[in-house]
Amino acid sequence: MGNPYEPELGQAVFGNPQEEYAVPDHAEALIRAVLDEVGRVFWNRTLRAWDSCYCCEDPGIPGLVVRGYWWGECTCGFAEEEASWEESHPHGQDCYQTAYARLWEGLGSAVPEETARQLCQRHGIPWAGGLGSATHCTCVAQAEWQAWARMHDHRADCKSVLPNLECGALRLRWYKYFGRGMSCNVGWDADEWVEWFGTAIALVRGADVTLGEMEAP
């Protein structure tokens, strides 16, 4: 069984989707080898380089879907719906979030760490330091949002939530570029990862054809 995935701060704060399991180092090496092979095959087919780090272009290999990190906005309308809900359900006047926002507005910049620490103390919040101090809620707004979010979500085809790589049973996600914030839906052992690698590499090599062969009558 694999280890649970723990998102980095950017993913946690901005709500980027993640899978259940962390990707072990040996699995990342196998996946990278598959992507390197994709790049070779892509060159043979198009005479163009394929970026195996950002994976910005689907290489068009049947059975293997690769998508770059989506930097754009939600494409299904959920983000607008969520923003509208949050606007109509503000934090309470006595909430830590409201007090923190007032401080930020008054300063016109980030709240100094000592000020944030004192604010946490006044609200009975254990001080953990860093930017995470801005995420606390001491009213009902967060609980209400969590209840709402359990019933609402992006559509499955929204570009902001599609996995970055799908092949066989594997669904893989990363944060901004391959190798960062890697999570997957399977808790495989080393042998199962090797088995997946064999299947994936066979799919890629099965699509290997030169540009001349593609254009031949």
N, C-alpha and C positions, 0 to 999 in steps of 0.2 A: 504494500500500500504506500502511495506517495505521501510526501509532506504537504500540509496545507499551505496555500499561497498567502503571503502577507504583502499587501500592496505598499508601494512607496507613497510618500505623502501626496505627490501630485495626483496620483490615481485616486487616492482616498478622498481628497478634498474636492476634486473636479468630477468625480463620479464615473471615471472611465471604467467600462465593463472589464471584469476579470473572470477567470475560471477558478475551479476549486483547488487545483494542485499546482505546486511550484514545479518548474521544469528543472530536473537535475542536470548537472554539468555534462555528464556523458550523453544525455539526450539532446542537449543543446548542440553538442558537437556533431551528432548524427544529423540533426535537422539542418545545421549549417552546411554539411556535406551535400545534402539533397539540394539545397538552394544553390550551391556552387555548380552542381551538375545541371540544374535548371538554366543557369546563366550560360553554360557551354552550349546546351541544346538550343536555347533562344538565339544565340549568335549564329549557329548553323542555319537556323530557319529564317532569320531576318537580317543578318549581317549588322546587327545593332547590339550594343552592350546592354546587359540587364543588371540593375543595381540590386544585389542580394542583401544589402543592409536595409534599404528603405522599401524595396519591393513595390515600387510605385505603379508597375504595369503587370496585369495578369498575363502570364506567359502562354496561356491557351493550351495547357496540357490536360487532356481528359483524365478525370479522377483526382486531380490535384488543383485546388483553388488557392491562389495566393493574392492577398490584398495588402496594399500599403496601409500604414496608419492613417486614419481619416482625420484630417486637420480641419475639415469644414464643419458646418452647422448640421444639426439634426435635419433629416430629409423626410420625416414622417409627420411632423407637426406636434410631436409630444413636447418638445422643448418650450414651444410657445404656450401650450396648455399648462405645463408645470410652472412657468414664469407667472402666468395669470393667476394660478392658484396661490402661489407664494405671496403675490402682491395683495391678495384679498385675505391672507391669513398672516399678518405680521407678528413678530415677537412682541411679547408684553412689555409695557413700559418699565417694569422692574427687572426684566430679563438681562442677563449678562450680555447677550448679543446686542441689545439696544444700547446698553451703556458703552460697550466697546465701539459701536458704530458712531456714537456721539463723540467719543474721544478722537477717533480717526478724523471725523469731519472737522472738529475744532483744531486739530493739529495740522491738518492738510497733508499728512503723511503717516507712515506706519507708527503705531503706538510703541513707545519705548518699552523694553522688556521689564524694567522695574515697575512701571506704571501698570502694565498688564498683570504682573505678579500680584500687586496690591489689589487690583480689581478682582482677580480670582479669589484672593483671600476674603474680600468683603462678601463674595457670593458663595463662600464655602466650597470652592472648587480646588482640589489638589493641584498645585503648580507643577506642570510638566515641562515648562519652558518652550521657547521657539514659537513658530507660527501656529502650531496646533492649539495655542491658547485662544485663538480667535474662533474656534469651532464649537464652543460650549453653548448650550441652551439651558436656561433655568426656568423656563415657562412651559406651557403645553404645546408650543408651536412645533417643536421637533417631533414629538410623539404623534401629533395630528398629521404631520407631513408623512411620517413613516407609515401610518395607517392608510393614507391616501395613495402613497407610492406602491403599496402592496396590491392595489387594485388597478393601477395605471402604469403603462410602460411604453417604450418605443415599439413600433412594429418590427417584426422579425427581419424585414428587408430594409430597415433603416441603415444607412451607411455608417452611422455613428456607433452601431452595436454589432456589426457583422464581424466574425472572427477574421484574423489576419491570415490564417492558414487552415485549410481543411483537407484531410487526406485519410481515407478509410475511417476508422473510429476516432481519429485524432482531431481535436479542435484546439487551436493554439491562438493565443493573443499576446501582444507585446505593447509596450508603452513608447510611442514616438518612433522607435526603430528596433529592428531585430536585435535581441541580446539584452534589452532593457525591460524590466518589469514583465518577465515571461511567465505566463500561466497557461495551464492546459486542463482539459476535462478528464484526463485519465491518470490513474495512480499506478502506472506500470512499473514492473521490476526491469532490471537490465536486459534480461532475455527477451522480454516483450517489446522493449524499445528496438532491439536488434532485429526482431522479426518485422516490426513496422518499417524499419529502414530498408530491409530487403524488398518489401512490397513497393515502397515509395520510389526507390531508385529504379526499380524495374519499370514503373509507370513513366518516369522521366525519360529513360533511355528508349522506351518503346515509341516515344514521340520524336526521337532524334531523326531528323531528315535534313538534308542540305537544301538551300534555296534553289539550286538548280534542279534537284529532284522534284521539288514542289511545283516548279514551273513547267516541267516536262509534260508533253501531251500524253 
